[in-house]
Amino acid sequence: MVTKKAVQFMMLAIVAIALLSGCVTTNTTSLVESPYGQLAVRYAVLRFLADDQAKVDAALKMVKQVRTYVSAAKDPSVTAIEGKVVGWIVWGDMHPADRDLLESLIGLIVDDLKEKVGARVLDEEGVIKVLTYIDWIESAICKAKT
């Protein structure tokens, strides 16, 4: 039997997918620049954190770690940043659906960043773009605070 909550979740997932696909049709390829991309990523972040203050705190701690790494690293690249983030996440305790959502979200963000700044070592402008992106992600996380 399909519950009302399951139907609501499926509808929200369909809306998120539709919004995300809207990024492709808006002449902008950046999640940050597209209001559709922003909405889809914000939805995924809020859904993942789901009013769980411990998850929110862990996500904010991760953002701080990433910001510190990007600011202090001698030769940061999007690939190196991704490796650090994936290594810092405690995957073992995560529900498979949460893991899939988080892996997908990280993949979207990494692809978007690579398109904006490339896969090379980041120059000063690239570091600023990545830090701006991190600020945007932090603001999405803060919306989930209980």
N, C-alpha and C positions, 0 to 999 in steps of 0.2 A: 504494500500500500504506500503510495506517495503522500508524504505529509505536506501540509500547507507551507511549512518552513522550507522544505526541499524545493517546492515549486517557486517560492520567492527567491531562493538562492539561484536557481536555474535562470529565472528571468533577469536577475541582476548580472549574472555571468554573460548572458546574451547581450545585454545592454553594454557591458564593458567591452566585449568583443567588437560590437558594432562601433563603439566610440574609438577603439583602437584602430580598427580598419579605416575609420574616418581620417586618421593621420595620413594615410596613403593618398587620399583624394584632395588634400588641402594645399598643394603646392609647397608644403613645408615638410621636411623629413625629420625634423627634430621633435622629440617628445616634449621638450621644454618649451619650444616656440609654438607648438600647436595646442590650442585649448582642449582639443579632443584627446591628445596625448597626455596632457596634464591631468585631465579628469580620469582617464583610464588608469594611469599610474597611481594617482591619489586613491582611487577606489581600491586598487590592489593592495596598496600599503595599509589602508584602513581595514580592509577585509582580513589581511594577514595578522594585524595587531589586535583586532576584534576586542577593543576595550579591555585588554589584558595589560595592566600597568607594568608587570614584570617584563613583558615583551617590548613595551614602549621604552622602558628604561634601558633594556639591552640594545634596542635599535639606536637610541640616542647615544649610548656609549660607543657603539660601532661607528656612528657618524663622526664622533669626536676623534676616534682612532684613525679613521680614514683621512679626516681633515689634517690631523697632525702629521700623518705619513706623507700626504701629498705636499704639504708645506715644507717638510724637512728633508725629504728624499733628495739625494744628489741627482739622480737621473730617473724621475718617475715616468711611467708610461701607463696607458690605460690597462694593458695586459698585466703589468706588475701590480697595479691597484686592484684589479679583479682577483689576482692570486692571493693578495693579502686578505681581502674581504672574505673570499671563499674559505680561506684557512682559519679565519677568526670565528666563523659561524659554527655553533655546536649543532651539527646535523643529526647526530644519533638520537636525540630526544624529541625530534620533530615528527609530527604526524605526516604521513606521506602526502596528503593534499597540501599542507603548509609548505612542505619541502618543494613540491612541484611548482607552487605559486611563487615561492621565493627564487627558485632557480630560473623560472621564466622571467620574473621581474629583473633579476640581475642581468640576464641575457639581453633583454630589451635595452636596459640602461647602457650596458657595455657597447652594444651595437651602435646606439645613438651617439655615445661619446666618441667612438672610433670614427664615425662619419664626420663629426664636428672637428675633432682635433687630430685624427689619424692614430695609427698604431705605434708610431715612433716615440722616441723620448720627447716629453713635453717641453716646449719652450715656455717662456714666461707667460705669453698670451694663452697657451694651452692650459697651464696651471690655473690661471685665473678662470678660464671657462669651466674647468673641472670643479674648482672651489665654488663657483656660482651654482653649478649643478648640485653639489653637495648641500649647499644652503637650501635649494629648492626641495630636495629630498627631506631635509630636516624639518622644513615647514610642514610637509605632508605628514611626517611622523607626529609632530606636535599636535596636529588636529585630532589624534587618537588618544590624547591624554584623558584620563578619567577624572 
